Amino acid sequence: MERRSFLLGLFALSAGAATVALSGKADAAALGAAAAPVLGATPSEKAATLPDGTPIEQAQYRRDPRFRRPRPRRQVCTVRRNRFGRPERVCRWVY
């Protein structure tokens, strides 16, 4: 095993462990339960609007799969010789 990849793996493992250790599930649950009565709104009302007051139904964007934007293509032409030795132009589309 290469030394660099091994050290990178150890660093990623320690960073992940530190992130999990710092974010406590009990603190997040207590904050969510305590914050709803303080703010004066139920969680369902809070989730129904964005911070600027826009309803979420209008803010969501759904892409219709029937109308797909075509990929950009370009045509590439080359000159080749046919079986009789005459030059002919051959074109194809590439992405």
N, C-alpha and C positions, 0 to 999 in steps of 0.2 A: 504494500500500500504506500502511496506517495505521502511524504511528510506534509505537504501543503494541504491536500484534501483531508488528511486526518485531522490536522489542526483546525481547518475550517469547519469540519463536522463537530469537533469538540466545542468550538466557539458558538455554533448554531444551537447545540444542545444546551449549553449553559445560558445562552440568551433566552431560549424558550422556557427554561426552568425558572429563570428570574422573572419573566413576564407572568407566568402562572402564579408564582409566589406573591407578586405585588398586587395582582388583581384578585381580591377576595370575593367569593360568591355571596357570603353572608352580608357583607357591607353593601353590596349592590342591591340585594333584596330588601334590606332594612331601609335604604335610602328611597327606593321606589315606593314602599308602603307608607313611609312617613312624609314624603313630599306631596302626595296627592291631596290630603286634607289641608296642608299648608297653602298650596296654590289655589285651592277653592274649585278645582275642576276634577271631574272623574277621569280615569285613564282613557275611557272610550271617547270622551269629548276631546281630550288632549290629542289623541291619535287621529281624530277625524280632520284636523286642520294642520297646516304648516305654520311655522313661526310667524309668517307675515299675514296669516289669516286665510290663506287660499285653501279651499277644500281639496282634499287629496284626490278625489275623483277627477277633478279638472287638471290636477297637476301631473297625473300619471300619463305616460305616453306608451301606447301599444302599437307595435309595428305590424302591419298586415302582411302575412307571408305571401299573399297572391301578387302583391306589387313589389317585386324585388328589383333593386337598382342593378342594371347590367354592369358587369365588370369591364373596366377599360381595356380595349384591345387595339392592336395596330396590325397593319398588313405588311408582311415582309415578302418581297419579290426577289427572285434570283433567276439568272439565265443559265439553263442547262442545255446539254445537247441531247436530242432525241436519238432513237436507234438508227436513224439515217445520217446522223452527224450534223443535222441542222440545229441552229440555236432556237430554243423556245423558252418563253417566259413562264415561270411557275411561281404562283403566289399562294401564301397561306396566312392564316390569322394566328397571332401569338398574343399571350397575355402579358 
